Amino acid sequence: MQIFNTIPATTIIQKKIQESFPKFFWDIDTNKLDLKDHYKLIITQAINYGSVQTIKQVFQLYSREAIRQILKHPIRGAWFPKTYKAFCNLFDVVPDKSAVNIMCIRKEKQHDKSREFFKNL
């Protein structure tokens, strides 16, 4: 599987992504991250926490197949539920329940009075 796209501006995009690392790698020494060796973590965190611009840069730098494989075989518990579902839909991948961070799932209130009110109308 090819990890990187072959575009002429790859080094410029790599530098821009590396500049944005501190925004979504607050718990890791970003100087030790390698774009090739840690691509799963980088793509996951960039999509979860990055801006639209950062996500575009990730799509320019990494191949669609690499991103698709990360969605198929995700880092366990690393994804926000809605983000993961949206990108699985975009890449036509069946979501893996273990990918979702369970701390991000909002439980439905059992006695939501507004819903009860509208049910009776």
N, C-alpha and C positions, 0 to 999 in steps of 0.2 A: 504494500500500500504506500502510495506517495503521500507524504505528510504536507509538504509545502507546495504551493502553486508556483509555477515558473513565470514570473512577471519581472520586467526590468527593474522596477522600483522596490524590490523585496527588502533591500537593506534599509531604505528610508522607512518603510512600514514597520520593520523590526524595531528600529530605534523609537518610533512613535509609540508602539505598544509597550516597549520596555519603560518608556517615560511614564506611562500610565499605571505601571505595576503597583506602586505604593497605594493607589486608590482601592485596589481589590486584593492586595496581598499584605494586609496590615500585620499578619502574624508570622511572616516568613522573611528571611533576609533575601531581598530581591536581587542582590548581586550574585547570588548562587543559582538563580533560575536560568535554565538553558531553554531556548525556544524549541529545540528539537527533543531533548530528553524529557522535558516536563510539559509537552504539548497538551496532554489530557487535562492537567490541572489549569494551565493557562487558558485554554478554550472554555472550560467550565466556569472558571471565575470571571473571565471577561464577559461571557454572555449573561451570567447572573448579576454582576455588579457594574459592568462597564456601561458607558454611554453609547448612544446610537453610533457615534463616530468610532468608538473603540470596537464595537461589534462589526462594523463595516471593514475595519482594518484586519480583524481576525479572519473575516471571509475572504479578504484579498490575499492574506498571507498563507492561510492553511487551505488545503484542498477540501472540496465538498465531501469526498470520501472519508477523510480523516475526521471531519466534524460528524458525519453520519455514524461512523464507528463509535465515537464517544457517546453519542445518543443511544446507540444500541447496547453498548457495554459501559454504562456510566460509573462514575465514582459514587460509591454507595453513600446516600444521604447528603450529597453535595448540592443538589438542585432545589431551586424554589419551585413549588408545584406548578404554578401557571406558566412560568418561563419554560420549564421542561416540556410541558404538554404542548405549548405553542411551537417550540422548535422541533418536537417530534412530528407534529402535524406538517410543518414546513418541509421536513426531510422524509416524510412518509415512513416513519419508524414507529413501531408499536412500543408505547411507553413501558418502562420497567419500574414497578412500584418501589423497588429498593433505592431508586435514584433520588427520591424526594426526601427532603429534610422534614421529618415529622413535626419538628418544632414550628414549622411554618403553616401547618394545616389548621385552619380555623374550624372549631367545632360549631355545629348549628345549635342554637339555643332551643331547648325543648319546648319552652312556653313563649314563643314569640307572638305577642298579642296582636300585632299588626297583621300577621299572616292569618291568624284565626278570624280576625274581623273580615278580611277580604274573601276568605273561604265561604263565608255565609252569604255573600252577596249574589 
